Amino acid sequence: MKRHIVAIVVFTTLLGAALTGPPTLLANSERRGTSVLTGVVLGPNDKPVARAAITYQSSSGNAPHVVRTDAHGRFSIAKLAADNYDLRASARGVFSEWEKNVTLHRGETRSITLRLIYAKQMPKSTTSAATVK
């Protein structure tokens, strides 16, 4: 009799876990946020850059994603969770500096301008090689 009761308790526990799933597994709509990051990418000549790639990831290290600008150099990244984000633009071998820790609050829409710069314009800390003594 005790075996049957133990088997029933184990079975119902497993069945309940299978039906509800682990608490960390959320539906896609619950994982996505309500924040939006918009902006424009400007070239070294301060004109909008069409089809520029925007690489972004949360500052906590989630996998990077890429979106492209439209014909007017604008981009929009919707359904972001409230978090800090790092992003950078690139086009035709020219990059912007990393914009780090861009904070988005829940439901917020934030706009940012990314400027592509030539390597000779980049700060020394990002272009100089480290020397070993």
Buried (B, 14 or more C-beta within 10 A) or exposed (E): EEEEEEEEEEEEEEEEEEEEEEEEEEEEEEEEBBBBBEBBBBBEEEEBBBEBBBBBBBEEEEEEEEBEBEEEBBBBBEEBBEBEBBBBBBBEEBBBBEBEEBEBEEEBEBEBEBBBBEEEEBEEEEEEEEEEE
